[in-house]
């Protein structure tokens, strides 16, 4: 199963979101077999993350965008569950703070970019500055329209410095969004996630569609591609995102570094071990001995 090429957006593609079916499942059916495939992806992702962390020379940045209730939080919860928190960081970008607003729009984003050996996940991202800012007219068109090229330049810089970027647009229908928002209102454990502002944003659905279409057209590059993920079916969204991440990590093919003692002559190894571990099972620290525990 290869989904990377199936859902990637070609550079400068003239597309409309109406071309993409949010109910598409690429021929998969919900059930034990598909769930097992997701579990296998999560396990494989964990192994590849360990190699990436050990190698310490490259990083991967995963960007999640979508309409309200498209499943950004759910994707993090279900797909990233097997990652080691020591080498993984999730950053959610909300309304800029006073400090962030006093800097250029990429300042807060660059600070959150994963270090080599890490996997970074952006729940919303720099693209809010060509989505929300555009839809709500928070800046003149001359300002936000220049940001497409600025974002491309920024992402190209990250790519040149060893960061693999995967950008996922979680595509749901307006009807599906309505059902999810209504479900949140009825669920006492989730109604904190909805506010009157979310309902007002829904009235701007068409404006957001146009804004996202511009993003997909202008900012899907070979160095930082966009993927349109059909997300009406949560189980398929999770499978597709996990599969594409695994395919990208396999392409990166992170390697374990060579052992520090690789190349030592066999006759020197016992002498080194004898020096490190004293005759009484103690570990030498400089000229001192410390208790050694296996």
VMD Tcl script that draws the C-alpha trace (Angstrom):
set ca {
  {0.00 0.00 0.00}
  {1.47 3.34 -1.09}
  {-0.54 6.44 -0.22}
  {2.22 9.04 -0.45}
  {1.83 9.56 -4.19}
  {-1.93 9.08 -4.13}
  {-2.70 12.07 -1.94}
  {0.21 14.42 -2.65}
  {-0.55 17.81 -4.22}
  {1.57 18.54 -7.27}
  {3.43 21.88 -7.27}
  {1.37 24.74 -8.74}
  {-1.61 22.43 -9.25}
  {-4.80 24.19 -10.35}
  {-7.15 22.48 -7.95}
  {-10.47 22.90 -6.21}
  {-11.29 21.10 -3.00}
  {-14.51 19.94 -4.63}
  {-12.33 17.60 -6.71}
  {-11.47 15.62 -3.56}
  {-13.98 13.29 -1.95}
  {-13.73 13.59 1.86}
  {-15.39 10.16 2.13}
  {-12.71 8.45 0.02}
  {-11.02 5.48 1.71}
  {-8.72 4.39 -1.15}
  {-10.43 1.00 -1.27}
  {-9.98 0.24 2.44}
  {-12.79 -0.88 4.68}
  {-13.23 -0.29 8.38}
  {-12.46 -3.38 10.41}
  {-9.89 -5.49 12.19}
  {-7.62 -5.79 9.14}
  {-7.37 -2.02 8.69}
  {-6.90 -1.49 12.43}
  {-4.08 -4.03 12.41}
  {-2.47 -2.10 9.55}
  {-2.63 1.11 11.60}
  {-1.07 -0.65 14.60}
  {1.70 -1.99 12.39}
  {2.37 1.52 11.06}
  {2.53 2.92 14.59}
  {5.00 0.22 15.64}
  {7.14 0.77 12.55}
  {7.04 4.53 13.08}
  {8.34 4.01 16.60}
  {11.27 1.96 15.31}
  {12.10 4.54 12.63}
  {11.86 7.36 15.20}
  {14.39 5.54 17.38}
  {16.78 5.33 14.43}
  {16.22 9.01 13.60}
  {16.93 9.98 17.21}
  {20.07 7.82 17.36}
  {21.35 9.18 14.04}
  {20.85 12.76 15.25}
  {21.48 14.35 11.86}
  {18.01 15.02 10.48}
  {14.49 15.86 11.68}
  {10.93 15.54 10.48}
  {8.22 18.20 10.77}
  {4.55 17.21 10.48}
  {2.04 19.99 9.91}
  {-1.69 19.43 10.51}
  {-4.21 21.90 9.12}
  {-7.92 21.73 8.44}
  {-11.28 23.28 9.12}
  {-12.55 23.34 12.71}
  {-13.36 19.79 13.89}
  {-11.39 18.22 11.02}
  {-9.48 15.99 13.46}
  {-6.13 17.62 14.15}
  {-6.17 16.70 17.85}
  {-7.49 13.22 17.07}
  {-4.71 12.60 14.56}
  {-2.09 13.51 17.14}
  {-3.76 11.29 19.73}
  {-4.26 8.20 17.56}
  {-1.35 8.32 15.09}
  {1.46 9.65 17.26}
  {0.62 7.47 20.26}
  {3.61 5.17 19.74}
  {6.26 7.89 19.52}
  {8.77 8.36 22.33}
  {8.05 11.73 23.99}
  {11.81 12.29 24.45}
  {12.20 12.74 20.70}
  {8.82 14.23 19.84}
  {7.25 17.62 20.46}
  {3.74 18.89 19.66}
  {3.20 22.64 19.23}
  {-0.25 24.21 18.92}
  {-0.36 27.65 17.35}
  {-3.17 29.79 18.68}
  {-3.79 33.55 18.54}
  {-0.34 35.21 18.77}
  {0.66 36.46 22.20}
  {1.67 40.09 22.70}
  {5.34 39.09 22.43}
  {4.77 37.02 19.28}
  {2.78 39.81 17.67}
  {5.76 42.15 18.08}
  {7.89 39.90 15.83}
  {7.58 38.75 12.24}
  {4.98 36.02 11.74}
  {7.58 33.26 11.36}
  {9.43 34.07 14.60}
  {7.33 31.84 16.85}
  {7.28 29.10 14.23}
  {11.05 28.92 13.79}
  {11.48 28.56 17.56}
  {9.34 25.41 17.50}
  {11.10 23.66 14.59}
  {12.37 20.22 15.71}
  {16.06 19.76 16.36}
  {18.01 17.07 14.54}
  {16.91 13.67 15.80}
  {13.41 14.88 16.67}
  {9.91 14.67 15.22}
  {7.97 17.91 15.49}
  {4.20 18.16 15.09}
  {2.46 21.46 14.40}
  {-1.24 21.61 15.27}
  {-1.97 24.60 13.03}
  {1.09 26.43 11.83}
  {2.55 29.36 9.90}
  {-0.30 28.89 7.46}
  {-2.72 30.56 9.86}
  {-1.15 33.81 8.65}
  {-2.47 33.24 5.13}
  {-5.74 31.64 6.26}
  {-7.27 33.42 9.26}
  {-5.48 36.67 8.42}
  {-6.82 36.54 4.88}
  {-10.38 35.51 5.74}
  {-10.77 38.06 8.56}
  {-8.83 40.77 6.73}
  {-6.44 41.23 9.65}
  {-3.78 42.61 7.32}
  {-3.81 44.20 3.87}
  {-3.68 41.84 0.88}
  {-0.25 43.23 0.01}
  {0.99 41.81 3.34}
  {-0.59 38.34 3.47}
  {-0.19 37.64 -0.25}
  {3.60 38.07 0.07}
  {3.67 35.45 2.79}
  {3.24 32.50 0.41}
  {6.72 33.10 -0.99}
  {8.09 33.86 2.46}
  {6.74 30.54 3.76}
  {8.20 28.67 0.78}
  {11.60 30.29 1.39}
  {11.41 29.40 5.09}
  {10.50 25.77 4.37}
  {13.26 25.51 1.77}
  {15.71 26.72 4.42}
  {14.53 23.98 6.79}
  {14.82 21.38 4.03}
  {18.40 22.41 3.29}
  {19.17 21.96 6.98}
  {17.94 18.39 7.14}
  {14.28 18.83 8.07}
  {11.80 16.69 6.12}
  {8.43 18.46 6.00}
  {5.04 16.75 5.58}
  {1.93 18.94 5.47}
  {-1.50 17.38 5.88}
  {-4.78 19.09 5.04}
  {-7.48 17.09 6.82}
  {-10.37 17.36 4.37}
  {-13.92 17.10 5.74}
  {-17.26 18.15 4.28}
  {-19.37 20.96 5.67}
  {-22.02 18.40 6.62}
  {-19.47 16.32 8.54}
  {-18.29 19.42 10.39}
  {-21.88 20.17 11.40}
  {-22.33 16.66 12.81}
  {-19.06 16.85 14.77}
  {-19.83 20.27 16.23}
  {-23.29 19.10 17.28}
  {-21.76 16.00 18.88}
  {-19.40 18.20 20.87}
  {-22.29 20.29 22.15}
  {-24.07 17.17 23.41}
  {-21.00 15.59 25.01}
  {-20.17 17.04 28.44}
  {-16.58 15.79 28.13}
  {-16.03 17.65 24.86}
  {-18.30 20.71 24.81}
  {-15.45 22.76 26.27}
  {-13.84 22.45 22.82}
  {-16.55 24.51 21.12}
  {-17.28 28.22 21.41}
  {-19.60 30.73 19.74}
  {-16.58 31.78 17.66}
  {-16.47 28.31 16.10}
  {-20.05 28.69 14.92}
  {-19.26 32.14 13.49}
  {-16.26 30.67 11.65}
  {-18.54 28.10 10.05}
  {-20.37 30.95 8.32}
  {-17.10 31.70 6.51}
  {-16.72 28.15 5.14}
  {-16.56 29.31 1.52}
  {-13.90 31.90 2.31}
  {-11.76 29.30 4.04}
  {-12.14 26.92 1.11}
  {-10.72 29.60 -1.22}
  {-7.92 30.37 1.24}
  {-6.94 26.70 1.53}
  {-7.06 26.23 -2.23}
  {-4.59 29.10 -2.59}
  {-2.30 27.54 0.04}
  {-2.34 24.14 -1.66}
  {-1.65 25.68 -5.05}
  {1.11 28.08 -4.00}
  {2.86 26.19 -1.21}
  {3.06 22.53 -2.19}
  {6.69 22.12 -3.23}
  {9.02 19.16 -3.76}
  {10.78 20.14 -0.52}
  {7.59 20.54 1.52}
  {4.59 18.83 -0.10}
  {0.96 19.10 0.89}
  {-1.27 16.04 1.15}
  {-5.06 16.25 0.98}
  {-6.31 13.56 3.36}
  {-9.96 12.48 3.10}
  {-11.03 12.80 6.73}
  {-14.77 12.24 7.01}
  {-13.86 8.71 8.13}
  {-11.62 9.12 11.16}
  {-10.26 5.59 10.91}
  {-9.06 6.19 7.35}
  {-7.61 9.60 8.22}
  {-5.46 7.91 10.86}
  {-4.41 5.14 8.52}
  {-3.51 7.50 5.66}
  {-1.50 9.93 7.80}
  {0.39 7.11 9.52}
  {1.15 5.41 6.22}
  {2.51 8.58 4.59}
  {4.70 9.34 7.62}
  {6.08 5.79 7.54}
  {6.78 6.05 3.79}
  {8.61 9.35 4.33}
  {10.70 7.93 7.17}
  {11.54 4.88 5.07}
  {12.76 7.20 2.31}
  {14.93 9.01 4.85}
  {16.26 5.62 5.98}
  {17.86 6.80 9.23}
  {20.88 4.77 10.31}
  {22.29 3.90 13.69}
  {25.68 5.56 14.20}
  {28.70 3.32 14.39}
  {29.49 2.11 17.92}
  {32.11 4.20 19.71}
  {34.26 1.08 20.15}
  {33.91 -0.15 16.58}
  {37.32 -1.13 15.17}
  {38.95 -1.94 18.50}
  {41.17 -4.96 18.25}
  {39.68 -7.89 20.08}
  {42.71 -8.17 22.34}
  {42.24 -4.56 23.51}
  {38.57 -4.96 24.44}
  {39.19 -7.11 27.57}
  {41.82 -4.63 28.75}
  {39.37 -1.75 28.29}
  {36.62 -3.64 30.10}
  {39.03 -4.53 32.92}
  {39.90 -0.86 33.28}
  {36.25 0.25 33.24}
  {35.00 -2.47 35.60}
  {37.19 -3.13 38.59}
  {37.84 -6.59 39.94}
  {35.15 -6.12 42.62}
  {32.44 -5.28 40.11}
  {32.98 -1.58 40.48}
  {32.93 1.00 37.71}
  {35.97 3.25 37.47}
  {35.27 6.98 37.23}
  {38.63 8.57 36.50}
  {40.92 7.16 39.19}
  {38.01 6.39 41.52}
  {35.69 3.41 41.82}
  {31.91 3.51 41.88}
  {29.40 0.72 42.47}
  {28.49 -0.99 39.18}
  {24.93 -2.15 38.59}
  {23.86 -4.05 35.49}
}
mol new
graphics top color blue
foreach p $ca { graphics top sphere $p radius 0.5 }
foreach p [lrange $ca 0 end-1] q [lrange $ca 1 end] { graphics top cylinder $p $q radius 0.2 }
display resetview
